[in-house]
């Protein structure tokens, strides 16, 4: 009986770890996010499902408040507010679609995954576990996306240990043969090195400098240029 209250606490703690590690910036760790559907399925109450979703998303998107303060002329508070608002869609979807019925969970989670991948919820759905499809099944294209989706659905069933072992096998195989992706030569990313002035200096001189920089890149052969 004493262990009963500890289960929600443990699930919440693991969801935080999954969010932090999976979205730590190291691409090969993205599959850790696949722990979320398992945790979502293991909870026994809708309220716990909501808290687990909050814990995972806030941990995964923890860089948002500082990012807002860095790129916009504001302090940390607007970033914190945006951080909480952005989590609302993720939490609402996974809370409403959670169910005690084990047989209905795969379809419910599939619906949640679809909703979090398309607007309006998908606009803030950057912590979506399906992002790890490219790591688990590199080069598989749409088949890899379909297999990752099937894996996510398998993780919310009673056979989740088997699904987890299979996905872990693909993860290990991918990690041992991983090659950093290379962009086409016609694609170029530009680091403007403008620091805190980025987004704050709106003078005509700044825009002229940016236009001149882009023209130079085009003359150098770039056809698609990505700015911060």
N, C-alpha and C positions, 0 to 999 in steps of 0.2 A: 504493500500500500504506500510505503514511503517513496517508492521509486516513481509512482505515478506523476507527482508534480515535477519531477526532474526531467521527464521526457520533453515537454515543451521548451524548457530552458535549454536543453541540449540541442534541440532542433534549431532554435533561434541562434545559438552560438555558432553552430556549424554553417548556418546560412550566411552569417557575417563573414566567416572564413572563406566560404565559396565566393562571395562577392569581392572580397579583398584580393584573394589569390588569382581568381579567374580573370579579373580585370585589373591586373597589376601592371599591364603594359608589355608583358612578355607573351608573344603570340602563341607559343607552344603551351602556355598554361590556360588558354581559353577553355579547353574541355572541362576544367574544374567547374565551370558554370553549369555543367550537366548534373551537378549535385542538387541543384534547386528543385527540379521536378520530383526527385526522390523525396526530398524534405517536404514538399508540398503535399505529396501523397501520404506521407507517414503521419501527418498531424491528425488529430481526432476531433477537432472543433474548428468551426469557421473562423472564430476569433484568432485562434493560433495560426491559421493559414494566412490571415491578414498580417499578423506580426512577423511571421517568417518572410512574407513578401516584402514588407517594409525593411526588415533587416538586410535582406539580400540586395535590394535595389539601392538603398542608401549607401551601403558599403561599396557597391559596384560603381556608383556615380559620385563618390566622395570628392572628386576633383572639381566638381561643378562650381561650388561657391568661390573657390580661389580663382577659377578660370574666368568667372564673371567679373570679379574684382580686378583681374589683370587686363582684360581686353576691353572693358568699358569703364567710363569715368564714374565709378561708384565704389562704395565700401563693401564690406563683406555681407551685410544684411540682405541686400537684394539677391545676392547669390544664394544665401541660405533659404530665402523664401522661394526662389525658383527651384532649388533642390527639392524642397518639400512638395511643391506643386507638380514637378515633373514625376515624382514617385506616385502621385495620386492615380494616374491612369493604370500603371502597372499593378498597383495594389487592388484597385477596384475590380479589374478584370479577373485577377486570380482569386480574389475573395468571393465574388459572385459565382464564379464557375466551379468553385470547390464543392465536392460532394462526398458523402459518406459511402455511397454506392460504389464498390470497387469496380464492378463491371462497366460503369459509366465514366470512370475517370479518364481512360484513353481518349474518348471522344471529347470530353470536357476540356482536357488539356490541349488537344489539337485545336479546338476552337479558340482557346486562350492564346496559343502560339500564333494563330492566324491573325487574330485581332491585334496582337502586339507587333505584328510585322507590317501592317497597313495603316494608313491614316484613318481616324485621327489619333488613335492610341500609339501607332507606330512611330509618330513624330518624336516621341520621347522614349521609344523602346530600345534604347541603345544597349541595354544590359540583357538583350535577348540571348538565351543559350544557343539558339540556332546559329549564331555567329561563328561558333566553333566548328561548323561543318567543313570549312576550308582546311582546318587543321586535321580533323579526323579522316577526311576523304579528299586529300589534295588532288586536284586534276580531274575529279570525277564529274564536275559540272552539275547539271540538274539532278543526275542520279545520286550524287553525293548529298545534295540538299534533301532529296527524298529519303535516303537512308538515315540521315541525321534526324529527320522528322520522325521516322519510324522508331528510331532509338529513343527519342524523347518520350514517345507514347509508351514504349515498352518499360521505361523507367517508372511509370506511375501505376504499373500493375503489380500483382504479387510475384511475378517472375522478374522483378527488377534486379536481383543479384545476377541472374544470368545475362540480362541485357547489359548490366554494368561491366561484367567481365568481357563480353564481346566488344563493347565500345573501348574498354581499356586496351584490348589487344590491338585494335586499329590505331589507337593513340600512340602506343609504344612503337608500332611499326612505322607510323608517320614520323615520330620524333627521331627515330634512328636513321631515317633516310631524308630528313628535311633539308631542303635547299631554300635559301632566301629568295623570294620572288623578285624578278627583275622587270622593271617597267620598260615599255617600248621606248625607243630613242625619241620618238615624236612627243612623248610625255615628259614634262619637266616640272618639278616642284621648286618654288621660289621661297627662300628664307629671306625676308626683307630686312631682318635684323634691326627693326625699329623699336623694339622694347616697349616701354609703357606708352610711347607716343602713338602706337598702332591703334587706330580707331578714335583717337582724340584730336589729331591734327587733320582738320578738314579744309585746309587752305588750298587755293588753286595751284600753288607751287608744288604741293605734295602730289596732287593728281597729275600734274604734268610730268613729274619725275616717274610716277608709276607707269604712265602711258609710254614714256620713252624707254623704260626698262622692258616693257612687254614687246615693243617693236624690235628691240635688240634681240630678244629671245626668239622671236619669229624669224628674223633674218638668219639666226643661227640654226634654223631647222626645226624648231619646236612648233608643234601644231596644237597641242593641248597643254595649257599652262595652269597650274594649280597654285593659288595664292592662299595665305593663311586665312 
